[in-house]
Amino acid sequence: MSEQDYEESGTTPRDGIAKESSPFINIAEMDRGNMYEGKNMALFEEEMDSNPMVSSLLNKLANYTNLTQGVVEHEADEDSKRKEVKVPRMGTFIGVYLPCLQNILGVILFLRLTWIVGTAGVLESFIIVFMCCACTMLTAISMSAIATNGVVPAGGSYYMISRSLGPEFGGAVGLCFYLGTTFAGAMYILGTIEILLTYISPSAAIFKAEEVGEETKAMLNNMRVYGTCIILLMAIVVFVGVKYVNKLALVFLACVILSIIAIYAGVIKTAFDPPDFPICLLGNRTLSKRSFDVCAKFTESNNETKTTTLWRLFCDSSLFNATCDDYFSLNNVTEIQGIPGIMSGVLTDNLWSAYSEKGSILEKKNQASVAGSEETKIGGLPYVFTDIMTYFTMLVGIYFPSVTGIMAGSNRSGDLKDAQKSIPTGTILAISTTSLIYLSCIVLFGACIEGVVLRDKFGEAVNGNLVVATLAWPSPWVIVIGSFFSTCGAGLQSLTGAPRLLQAIARDGIVPFIQVFGHGKANGEPTWALLLTAGICEIGILIASLDSVAPILSMFFLMCYMFVNLACAVQTLLRTPNWRPRFKYYHWTLSFLGMSLCLALMFICSWYYALIAMLIAGCIYKYIEYRGAEKEWGDGIRGLSLNAARYALLRVEDGPPHTKNWRPQLLVLLNLDNEQLVKHPRLLSFTSQLKAGKGLTIVGSVLQGVYLDKCTETQKAEENVKALMGVEKTKGFCQIVVSPNFRDGISYLIQSAGLGGMKHNTVLMAWPQSWKQTENRFSWKNFVDTVRETTAAQQALLVAKNIDLFPTNQERFTEGNIDVWWIVHDGGMLMLLPFLLRQHKVWRKCKMRIFTVAQMDDNSIQMKKDLQMFLYHLRLNAEVEVVEMFENDISAFTYEKTLMMEQRSQMLKQMQLSKNEREREAQLIHDRNTASHSTPAVKSSVAAAMPEKVQMTWTKEKFVAEKHKNKDLNVSGFKDIFNMKPNQTNVRRMHTAVKLNGVVLDKSQHAQLVLLNMPGPPKNRKGDENYMEFLEVLTEGLDRVLLVRGSGREVITIYS
């Protein structure tokens, strides 16, 4: 329906639902129908914006019309009287049966079928035709099932394949079908020229054979010149008046039907009155009658014996004592009937094949002859020679185009009154009719025509007549003229249909580089597509040989038919709920048989053409996959993928995989800002570098709130994350969780992300840089809980510190090291991660170095040897260094740092400060901590400057002020803070962190990346904040750090 229709019927174009024009139900001006509708359906009125009323929906579906692409628009443009497009009213006979008949019967029937019968014999020809017809019949059954599974818009076969198998297959097969149709146009044009120059007007040839044996070369050049002219002429006709082409289609069809009737009439006539077409034989060799008139060596006139023209062709003079060809001298010249008739019993002679080499002479079987000298040159003598080498598979390739054209009905689906009924009936009837015609013609040709005449491709033995025309009644010219016009019409039809097919593919937008061909004239005519079609057609014309062009288009059509069968088989086997064809006489085994037959015929015709066609289709498929537009058409391949994924997931064990199969399956925890944008995009860059496109990646994030209120924000966040994943080339899945608080959301992700055996085993997150700022939603408490939960879930944890300093995917490190500090054994994660990183271009040129720490009692030399041997067995290339870290006294700096840390922690617990005061207090302690290494002078200056900035120092007066401000505060608590001694466990831990940090800085300060064992959080939750401080101290001064915490299971093995 148009916008105007909607306005007139009081409905909106969006949903087709009647809207109330006033809030008052009883308004007098309101349409009565609308009023009742509003009252009766008041319960659903809030849903009517998105869900249409059933009555409106059914009305729109009943009025669904479907225009064919280009043709109807063209006619509507030229016919100004047409106010609206009429509803298509074509039935099965006119709309499907006759177009299919016209497209199937054509050039091969008239020009090559007799030659195929003569060469392959009746039996093998029958096999060829039966195979090809079976292939098209099985394809038609599959096509009928697809065509009746819902409404098929204009676009026919391309639409069916693309919507059934997806945009990649659809585009690849659609373009192959387009190329097939285009080359078919070239084949029809070559057939037209062959009829014109060989049978209608041989004198019209521009190039003549100057020497013996150059006839074929001259003919091909004539084909090229005339073919180019006819393509230009036809392209102009199609461009100017495509509607006249469609109107002439019936005329061309009439020519085909009349020609076939003439053939059958001629066969019947041969039973009692065979036509007189004598064949001249020398021994058992067939002679070409183009060069002489009388089939004899001598003639008698007025009682005088004279030599004939034939004599002079074989001898060096007309005298009786002339030197003649040896074979000519030894054998007699005989004359037999070329068409002995159906009652002659010639069928038994034509049952078997007679394949021959190129340039060999046509010889009659069972004819007596005396062999001449082998040295005699036969070039230039008036024999009938074979122009190409013949064999079974080649004949299949040449014949197959004669059964194509079965899509003609489905291509007109928009013009049919009931496409779902007409397409199966009309197509299958047309194939049955044409198969019957072809199979009967094979038997009749074999029963009526002499074998040497059948094998005579260009009719040289019958005075240059078209062989099939010699059989026709009442005159050979019925076939010649009829075949000329039918091939002409078929060429025009191809040049009309192919551009529209290309336009349909281009307008779908799945192949970016052909989108320009979607444009055309204002009325929808595909101008640019027509130019390309004419250009490709010209390639076929330049090949110039009909026998060479036919196998090329056979490949493209066979590939198209193969995928139609595949589409039907896939849909049937998947049992998708939407697969409900009205045509019930199909089965997946038939589709599979049809697909197998198509594939077999491709390789039978020409294995190298088959490989080239598959390569072209494969390249287009991959191009669409990488560069094409994303389309979701509910196609079978997506359904097949879902089924395969389900099957694979059920097969994958739910437990952990074997060590050899272990790879990091990542859950990446992202932080989003208030605009739902990713705070640290480099985390995704690092993910893609670590994964190199392999394994599972789930990118998760948490939104705080209630899901019902956050639906829109969730969608926006998911879109943003997916867009960034596309930019960073991170292949994986996105999962956004809405939770009342951030900590629970992270817990949900860790517990539930993934499906079955495809669950994450490693969590990747960024270090919370602002963990000391308590208003940060991803505070230290959340972080420590996440560490604990990954450990409880037996998952590995990777924490990237200073993530914004990590490289993007476009950067390349030309040198540098990836340093691994292996303190404790965590299952081999530290070894595996650098190896995976170095697979990516960013890190490829970095060297791997492994450091391990030797204690007082360790033998560092032996440790190094053992580690080198271990790496050798692991097949990892890395430098090894053992760092000796001897025990020494705990420094005053370590002691003071631990004390400051504990003071701050205790202070924040005891003081019930307001939010702002807590921030300032934390900042003060942090600044004192930082200045603890400074000189006394610096300390005094900091102490002097601090009160101005923070306005709080720990003086006696301040204590009094605090006491007045918060009377309930326990003053003794503050005295305890300044009199407290640090916990010895914390002191030892801080000592380890400081010492280890010093060693790491000494060796790895300039490394591109440092990987460190991440110590676990304390079992006593009271020391969580201290744990964060230990990690800060451990990684202080390093640019890029990856803290690694293993899952407790081995992830790397020395065994194969």
N, C-alpha and C positions, 0 to 999 in steps of 0.2 A: 504494500500500500504506500502511496505517496504521502508527503506531508499534508497536501491539500485534502486527501481522502480522510486523513485522521482528523483534521480540523472540522470537516463537514460532519463527521460522525461523532464529534464531541469527545474524542479520545486523544491521548497524547501519543506522539510517535515513540516515546520511550517504552511504555508498557502496555498501551492499548487499554487502559482502564478508564471508565467514565468517572469524571471528577465532579463533585458538587460545587456549584458556582457560588453558593452562599452557605453560611453556617446555619441558616434557618431552614429546617426540613420542609415546612409547609409553605414555602414561597410559591406564589401563584404562577410565576413565569417558568418555574422549573419544569423541565421535560418529565413527563409522567413516568417513562421507563427508568430514567435516572433516579427519580425519587424512590421508586420501589426498590431499585437495586441498592440504594444507600441504606434504606431501612432494613431490608432483609439481611444484608451482609455487614451490618454495623459491628458485629463481633470481630470481623477481619479487616476493618477499615484502616487500621494502622499498618497493616502489612501490604496494602494495595500499591504502595509506591514501588515495592520490589517484586511482588508476586501478582501476575495478572489474573483477572477473572477468567474462569474456564471458557465462558462464552466468547470473550475477546480473543483468547488464544486459538480456539477452534476456528473462529472466523478468519484469523490471519493465515492459519494453516490451509484452510479450504481454498483461499484465494491465492495461494502460492503459485507464482508463475516463474518460468525459467527460460531466459533468453539464450539462444546460442550466441557464441562470442563473435561479434563483428558483423555477421551476415544480416541479422534482423535489424541491428542498429543502422547498417548501411542502407537497407531498404527504407527504414523509417525516415532516414535523413533525406533520401532522394524523393520519397513520396510525401509531399507536404500535406496531402489530404488526410493522412493517417493521424488522427488525434491521439489515439491510444493504441498500445500494442494488443493485438488480438490474442486470445487464448489459443495456444497451439492445439491443432485438432488432427494431427497425422496419426493414422492407424498403423498396425503392424506391417501390412503389405507395402504401402507407399513409404512409410517412415523408416523401416528397418530392412525388410526383405529385399526390396529392389536396390537400395544403395549398397547393401552387402554383395548382392549378385553382381552389380556393376563393377565393384572394386575387386572382387575375387577373379572374375573372368576377364582376361585381358591379353596382353602382348605375348606372354609365354605360350598360351594356348594356340595362337595363330602362327607364331614364328618358330617355336622350338619343340612343341610337343611331338610332332611327327618325327623329328630328328632324334629325340630322346627315345621314342619307341623303337626306331630302327637300330639305334646304337646299343641300348641296354636290352633289347628284346622285350616281348610282351610281359614275360614273367617278372623280370627285374624292374621294368617300368611300373608294373602293378604294385610291386613292393615299395618303390619310391613314392608313388602317389598315395598309397595307403598309409605309409608312415607320416607323410606331411599332413594328410587330411585328418588322421587320428590325432596328431599334435594340435591342430586347430580346433578340432571338435572338443577335446579335453579342455583346451584353453577357454573355449566358448562356454562350457559348463561352469568352469570356475568364475569366468567373467559374469555369467548370469547370476550366480550366487551373490557376488559382490554388488552388482548393479541393482539387485532387488533388495539389498539390505539398507533400505532408506532411500531418500531422494538423492539422485545423482545430478548435480548441477552440470551446466554446459562445461565441457572440458574433457568429457569422456574418459578415455583410458588413463590419461595422466592424472585426472582427479581421483579415479578409483585407486590407482597404485599409491599415490602420495598419501591419501587419507587412510589407506590400509597398512602401508609399510613405513610411513613417516617421511619427513622432508628430505632426508639424505637419500633414501632409496627412490623416493618420488622424483627428486630432481635428476638423479643419475639416469634412471630408467626413462623419465620424461624426455631428457635430452637425447638419449639413444633412440627413442621412438621418433623424435623429431628428425634426427639424422637419417633414420630409415625411410621416413616419408619423403624427405628431400631427395635422397638417392633414388627412391622409387620414381620420383618425377623425372630424374635424369634418365632412368631406364626406359620409361615410357617415351620420352623424347627421342632417344636413340632408336627405339622400335619404330617410331613414326618415320624417321629419316631412312631407316633400312627399307621399309615398305615403299617409300617414295622413290629412292634411288635404285632399288633392285627390281621392283616389280611394276611400278607405275611409270616412271620416266627415267630410265637409265642414262639417257642423253643429257640429263640435267647435271651430271657430275662435273665438278670444276676440275678436279685432279684426275688425270688419266694415267694408266699404267704405261710407261714408256718402254719398259723392258719386261720380259717374261718373269713372272714370280713377284712382281711388285703390285699386283692387283689389290692385295690385302692392305698394303701401306697406303695406297691411293684412296681406298675406301674409308680407312680410318681418318685420313685428313679431310675427306668430304664430310664425314660425320661431325668432325670438330667445327668446321666452318658453318655448316647448316644448323648444327645443334646450338651454337652460340646465337645465331640469328633468331632461331625459334624461341630460345629462352627469353631474349629481349622482347620479342613480340608477345609471348605469353605473359610476361611480367607486366607489360603495359596494359594488356587486356584485364588482368586481375586487379591492377591498380585502379583502372578507370571504371570498370563495370563488373564487380564481382557478382552482382545479382544476375547478370546475363549468363555467367558461367553456371550458376545454379539452375537457371531456366533451361539451358542447353543439356543439362545432365540427362534428362529423359530422352533427348534425341540420341545422345551417345549410347544410352542403355538400349534403345531400340535397335541401333546398329549391331550391338553385340548379340542380342537375341535373334535378330534376323540371320546373322552369320551362322550361329549355331544350328538354327532350323535348316539352313541351306546345307550344312554338313550332313545332318541326319537324312535330309531328303536325297542327297547325293548317294549316301550309303544304300538306301533302299533301292535307288535306281540301278546301282551296280549289280543287283541281284538278277535283273533281266536284261539290262542294256548298259554294259560298262562303257565309260567314256573312252575315246580313242586318244591315248597318250603313249605312242611307241617310244621305247628306250633302245638306244643303239649300244651294242656290246661288241667289243673286240676281244675274242676269247671269253674270259670271264670279267674283263675290265669294262667299267662304265665310261662312255664317252660323253663329253660335253657338246651339246648341239648348238651352242652359241657360235661355233666356228664353221659349221657345214650344214648342208640341207639334206643331202641324200645319204642314207645309212648303207653304203655299199662301196666296194673297191672299184667296181666298173659299172658303167651304164651302157645300155644299147639303145641307139637311136638311128633309124634309117639303116638297119642292118650293119651298123658300125659300132664297134666296142671302143668306149672311151674311158679314160681314168676320171675319177671324181675328185672333188675338192678334198675329200678325206685322204685319197691317195697322195695328193700333193703335200698334205700336212705331215705324212709319215715318210715320204720319199723325197729325194733331192731334185726330182724332175717329174714331169707328167708322162714321160715315156715308160713303156712296159719294161724296158731293161734298166730302169733307174735303180739306184741303190736305196733300199728301204730299211726301215727299222726292223730288227731281227724278230721281235715279237709280232709285228704287223705281218711279216711274211709267213710266219708259222701258223697264225690263227685266222679263223674266218670271222667276218663281220656278221652278226645276227641282230635281229630286231625282235624285241618282246614287248608285251603290253605293260605299261607302268602301273595301270590300275586294272588288274585282272578281274576284280569284283569279289563280292563277299562269298560267292559260291565256289570260288576257284580252289580253295584249300591252301592258299598261300600262307595261312595262319601258322601252319606247322613249321614252315621255313623261318618265320619271324619270331618264334617263341624264345630263341636263345640270343644271347648278347653277341655283338660283333665290335668290340672295342678296338681302336687302332691308334697308331702313332701319328704324330703331326706330319703332314705331307705325303701320307700313303694313299694309294689309289683305291677307289671304291670297287670292290670285287663282289660278283654274285656268287653266292654259295651253290655248290652242287652243279656248277657249269663247267663243261669240259674246256680245257685250255692246254696249250703247249708252252712250257716255260722257255723264254728266250735267253739270250746272253745277259748275265748279270751286269756286265760292264756298260750296257746300253744306257745312255742318258735319257731319262724320261721327262726332264724339264722342257717346257715349251710344247709338248704334245697335248692333244685335246682330251686328256683324261679328266675325270672329276676327282679332285684331291680333297683330303680332309684338312681343314684349316687349323684344328687344334688337336692335341692329344686327348683322348677320351678315356674315362674310367668312372666307376660307379659313384664314388663320393663327389666327384666334380659335377655329375649330372644332378645329384641331390641339391647342391648349392644353386645350380642354374634353375632348377624347377621350383624350389620353395617359394620364391616371390609370387608364383601364380596362385598360392592358397592364402596369401596375406590379404588384408582388407576386411577381416572379420570385425574390426572395431568400428566400421562405418556407422552401424546402428547406434552403438553406445555414444559415439561422438555427437549424434543428433538428439541426445536424450532430452534436451530442452524443447524440442519441437513436437514431442510425442504426447498423445492424449493420455496414455497410461504407460509410462516408460517401464514400470516394473513388470508389466504383463507382456509388452511388445518386444523388449530387448531379448529375453531368452527365446521366445517363440520364433521371432523373425530371424535371429542370428543362427540358431540351430537348424531351422528349415533351409536357410540360404546355404549353410555349409553342407547339409545333406544333399541339396540339389546339385551344387557344384561338384561335390565328391562323386555323385552318380554320373554327372556329365564327363568328368575327367576319366573315371574308371571305364566307362562305356566307350569313350573315344579311344582309349588305349587298345581295347580289344578290337574295335571296329577298324582303326587304322591298320592294325596288324593283320586283320582278316581281308582287307580290301586292296592294300597298296603293296607293291613289290618292295622287297627289302632294300635294294640299292637306291630306290627313289626315296624311301623313308630316311636313309642315311645321308641323302643329298640335301645339305642344309639350305642352300640357296636356289634349289630347283634347276641346276644347270642341265641336268639330263632331260628335263621336260621343257626345253626352250625358255628357260629362265622364268618359269611360272612359280608362284607360291605353291608349295607341295600340297598343303591342305586345301588350297583353292581348286586344284585339279579334281578333287573329289566332289566339289560342291555342285549343286543343281539350283537354278537353271544355268548359271554362268560362273566361271572363276572370279569375275569382277565383283560379284556380291561379297565374297570374302575379302578381297583386296581392299575395296572401298570401305566396307564395314569395319575391318580391322584398323584401317588408317584413321578413321574418325574415332573409333573407340580408344585407340592409344593416345590420340590427340586430346580427347576429353579427359582421359585418366591423368595425363600430364598436367592439364589445367586444374583438375581437382587437387592434385598433390600440391601445386603451387598456391592453391587457395587454402588448403587445410594446414599445411606445415607452418606458415607464419602465425596462424591463430594459436596453434599449439605452443609455439615459442613465446607468444605474447602472454598466454595463460601462465606459463612457468615464470616469465619475467615479472608479471604482476603479483605473483605470490611472494616475490622478494626473497626467495631462498637461495638464489645464486647471484651474488652481488654484481659480478662483471657483466651479466646480460640484462640488467635492469633497464638499460637504455632502450632495449627492444620492446619494452612494454608500452612505449609511446607510439602514437600514430596520428592519423588525421582526426579532425574534430569528431567525426562520426564513429570513431573506434577502429577504423581500418589500420592494420599493423604495417605501416609504411617501412619502418626500419627493419622489421622482421622479414618483410618481403625482399628487401635488398640483400640481406644476409642469406636468405634461402636461395635466391637466384645465384649468388656467389658460390655457395656450396654445390648447387646443382651444376654449375659450370665445371667444377672439379670432376664430377661424374662424366660430363660431356667430353672433357679433355682425355679421359681414359679411353673413351670412344668405342669400346667393345662391350656390347650388351652382355656377352658371356663373362666378362670380367667384373662388370658392375653388379650383376645379379647376386653373387655370393656376398658382396659387401652389405647390401641391404638385408640379405637373409640373416646376417649376424645380428643386426640391430633389432629386427622384428623378433627373432627368436629370443633375444635377451628380454625384450618387453614381455613376450608371452610367458617366458619362464617366471618372471616376477609376478605376473597376474596369478599364475598357479600357486606360487609360493605364498602370496597374500591370502588366497583362499584357504590353503592348507594351514597356515599359521592361525588364522582366525578360528578355523574349525577346531583345531587341536587345543587352543587356549580356552575355548568355551566361554568367551567373554559375554557378559549379560546382554550387550548390545548387538550381538551377532544373531540376528533372527531373519534370515533371508526368506522371501516369499517363495523363491524357487527352491523346491525341496529335493530335486533329483541330483544332488551333489554328494560327494564323500571325500574325505581328506586323502584317501588312497588314490582316487582318480586325479586329484590335483597334484599329488606327489608323482604319480606316473606321468602326467603331462609335463611337469617340471623336469623330470629325468629325461623324457623324450626330447624336450627342447634343448637341454644341455648336450645330449648325445648327438642331435642333429647339427648343433653348432660345430662340434669337433669333427663330425663326419664330413660336413661341407668343406671346412678348411680350418685346421687346427691353429694355424698362425693368425688367420683373421679372427678366430674366436678369442685367442689370447689378447690380441690388440683391442678388440671390442671390450673385453673384460677390464683391460688396463685403463681404457678411456673412462668406463663407468666407475671403476675404482678411484681414479683420480678425482672425478667429479664428486663422488661420495665423500672422500676425505676433505676436499675443498669446502663442501657445504658444511661438513662437520666442524671445521675449524673457523671458517669465515662467514658461513651463512647465518641468516636470521634464525633466532630460536622460535620454533613453532611447536605448539602442542595441539595435535590433531586427534588425540586419542587413538593413535595408530597401533597396529598389531605388534610392531617391533618393541614399542614401549611396554606393551602387555607381556611380550616374550621376555623382556628384560626383568620385569617384576616377577614372573614365574621362575626364571633362572635364579634371581636373587633369593627368592623364598626357598627354593630347593637347596641352594648353596648354604644359606643360613641354617637350614635344618641339618645339613650335613656337617657343618663346622661344629666341632665339639664345644660344649659350653665351658669346659675347663680351660686352663692355660695351654697354649700351644707348646710344642716341643722347642727346646732351646734353639735348634737349627732354624726353625721358622719364626723365631721371635723377632719382632721389629717394633719400634716405638709407635703405638697407636695413640695419637695425641688427643687430649682434651685441652684446648687452649682457652684459658680464662681471660677474657678481655674486660677492660674497664671502659665504661661509656660516660661521656659528659652530659650536661643538661640538655644538649641538642641531639642526644642519642648518637653522637659521633664517637668513633674509636679514639681513645686518648693516646694509645701507643701503637701506631700502625706498624712500627718496626717489628713488633712481636709476630705479626703475620708474615713479614718478610723472612724473619728467622725460621718460622715454621716451614715455609716452602723450601728454604735452603736445607733444613734438616731432613725433610721428607723426600725431596726431589720427586714429588708427584706420586710416591708409592705409599701404600698402607692407608690406614684410616685416619682422618682428621676431623674432629668435631670442634667447632669454634663456638664457645658458649659465653653467655653473659647474663647478668642478673639485673632486673629492674625492681626497685623497691616499691611496694604498693599492693593493690588488689587488682586481679586480672581484669575484672569487668570494667574498671576505671582506666586500665592501662592498655586496652586492646590496640588503639591507634598508635600509641607510642611503641608498642611491641612490634607492630608491622613496620613502622618507620625504622626502628633499630635493626630489624632483620634485613630490610632493604639496604641500609647503610653498610652493615657488616658484609653482606653478600657482594655488594659493589666493591668494597675494599678487597675482599677475597679474590674477585675477578682481576683487579688491578695488580695485586701481589702474586697472582697465579697460584693461589692456595686452593688445591682441589680437596673439597670436603663438604661437610654439612654444617649448617648453622642452627643453633638452638638457643632461643632466648627464654629465660624463665622469669616469671613474676612472682615475687615472694614478699611476705610482710616485712622481713628484714634480710639484709644482704648476706649475713652469715648462713642462714638457713637455705637461701637460694643456691649458694655455692655447694652446700652439702647435698642438695637435691641433684645438682648436675653430676657431682662425683659419684653419687649412688646410681643414678638412673640413665645417664647418657649412654647411647649405643643400643644395640639390639642383639639379643642372643649371644652368639660367639663373637660378633663384631662389636666388642666393647673396648673402650680405651684402657690402656695399661699404664699410661704415663700422663701426668698433668704438667702443663707448661704455663707458667705465670710470670708476671713482672714483679720485681722487688718493689714494695711500697715505699717510695722515696720519702714521702711526707708522713711516715708512721708516727712521728712524735707529735703531729698536730691531731689532737683528739677528735676534731669535728670531721676528719676524713672518714668516709663511710667504709673504706677498706683499711681500717686501722690495724695496729699490730696484733690486736686480739683476734681479728678475723684471719689474719695471715697465719698465726700460730695454730689456730684451730684447723685451718686448711691443711697445714703440714701434718697435724695429728691424724686427720681424717684420711689423707692419702696413705699414710702408714697403716692405719687400721684396715683400709680397703686393699692392702697389699699392692699398691700402685706406686710407680716411680714418680719422683717429683723433680722438675727442672725449674729453677728460679733464675731469671735473667736480670742481673743488676746493671744499672745504667743502660737500660734497653734503648734509649733514644740515641746512644752512641753506636749501636750496632749497624752494620752496613745494610744498604738497600739491595735489592736484587740486581740493580744496574751497576753497582760498584764492583770492582775487581781488585783483590789484593794481589799485587805482583810479587810480594815477598812477605816474610814474617813467619811467626810460629803460632801453632795452637799448642798451648802448654797444659798438660794434664798433671794435677797434683793428686797422686794416689796415696791417700793416708790410710784409709781402711778399705777392705774388699766389700763391694756392694753388689756383686753379681756380674761385674764386667761392664756396667753402663758407661763408666768413664773411658773405657777402651773403644767402645762401639761408637759413641757419639762423634768423636773427631773423624773417624772413618766415614761415617754417613755425611758429615758436613763437607768433607773433601770431595764428595761426588758432585757437589754443586760448583758452578763456575766461579762464584764469589771466593770460595776458600780453596780452590783447586791447587793453587801454587804455594799454599802455606805448608810448612813442614810440621810434623807432629813430634812433640817432645814429651817424654814421660818422666816425671820426678817422683821419687818416693823418699820417705823420711826414715833414716836409720837411727835407732835409739842407742843408748850407751852399750848395751850388751850385744848389739847386732854386728855381724860381719858384713860391712858395707861392700867389700869386693865380691864376696859370694852372692850377696843380694843382687848386685848388678848383673852378674853372670846368669843367675836364675831368671831374672826379669827379661834379659835379652832372649834366653831360650824360650821363655813363655810367649813372648811376642813373635818369635820365629814360628812357633807352632800355631799361633793365632793368625798367621799370614798378614801381620801388620808391620808396616815400615815406620819405625820411629826411633829417635835418639833416646837413649836411656841415661839418667843421671840419678845417683843416690846422694841425697843431702843428709849430712850428719848434723843432728840437732842434740847437743849435749845438755844435760841438766845443769842449771846454774841457779843462783839465788834469784828470788823474785825481786824485781826492781821496785824502787820507791814509786816510780811512775805507774807501774801496774797496780800497786797497792792503792795509790791515790785515785786512780781511774775507777777501780772497783768500788772504792768508798763513795765517790761522787755518784756513781750509778745507783748504789743502794740508797744513798741519801735521797736522791730525787724520787725513787720509787716509793720509799717510805713516806716521804713528805706529801706526795700526791694522795696517798691513801689516808693519812691522818687529817690533813687539812681539808675541810669542807669548803673549798673555795668556789667562787662563782666561775663561770666559764672563762671570762676574760682574765681573771686573776690567775687561774690555772695555767692559761697559755703563757702569761708573762713569767710565772714562776718556773715553768718548764724551760723557757728560753734562757732565764738567768742561770739555771743549773747547767744548761748546755754550754753557755758561754764560759762559765767557770771551768767546766770540764775541758774545753778547748784550750783555755789559757793556762792549764795546770803545768804545762811544760815551759812556760815563759819565764823570763828573768824577773827578779823582784821588782825592778823598775817598771817593766811592762805590766806586771800584776797590779802595781799601785796605780798606774795610769788607767788600767781597765776598771779598777775598783772606783776610781774617781769619776770616770765617765759613765759608769753603769747607772748610778742613781738618776742621772738626768734622763736617760733613755727609758729605764724600766720603772723608775720611781719606787723602788723597793730594795732595801738592803737589810741584812739581818743584824740590826742594832738593838740595844736595850729599849730605846724609844719606840722602835717599830713593834717590839714585842708588846709594849704597853698599849700601843694603838690597836694592835690585833686583838689584845685581850678585851678592850672596850668594844671593839666591833663585833667580836664573836665571844661572848662571855662563857659559852659552854665549852670552849676549846680547852683541851688539856695541855697546860703550859709545860708540864713535865715531859710531855711527848716531844716537844721541841728540844728540850735539854737532852733527851735521849738521842735525838738525831745527831746532835753535834758531839755527843760523847760516845756514839756507837762504834763498834769495831766491825770491819767487814767479815762476812761469812767466808770461812776458809775454802769451801768448795768453789764459791764464786771467784775467790782470789786465784785459785789454781786454774780455773777455766779462763779467766782473763789473761793469766800468764801464758797459757797455751796459745790463745788468740793473738796476743801481741807478738810472741816469739815466731809463730808460724807466719804471721803477716810480714814480719821483717824478712824472713827467709824467702817468701814468695816475691816480695818486692825486689829483693836483691837479684833474683833469677829471671823474673817474668814481668818486670815493670813495662817492658816495651813489646810484650807479646800481643798479637792481634786478638787473641781470646784466651782466657784462663778458665780451666774447668777444675772445680774444687769439690771434694767431698763435703756435703752439707751435714753438719752435726744435728742430731735429733733434738727436739725440745725436751726440757726437763720433765720428769714424771710428776713432780710437784708443780701444780699449775700456778703457785704463788710467784714463781720465778720467770714467768713468761716474758715480762718486759726486759729482764736482764738478758734473756736468750737473744732478743733482737739486738741488744747492744753488743753481745759477743760476735754476732754475725757482721755487724757494722765494722767492728775493730778488725775482724779477720780479713775483710775485703777492702779495707781502707787504702786509698792510693792507686787502685787498679781501675783501668778504663772499662774494659768489657769482661764481665765475670759471669760464668754459668755455674750456679751451685747445683750439685747433683746429689739426689738422695735415691738410692736404689730401692727396688720393691722387695728385696730379700730373696729373689730367685735368680738363678744363673741366666744370663741373656746372651752369652757368647761362649763358644766351645772350640776346642782344638780338634775335635773329630769331624770327619767328613760326613 
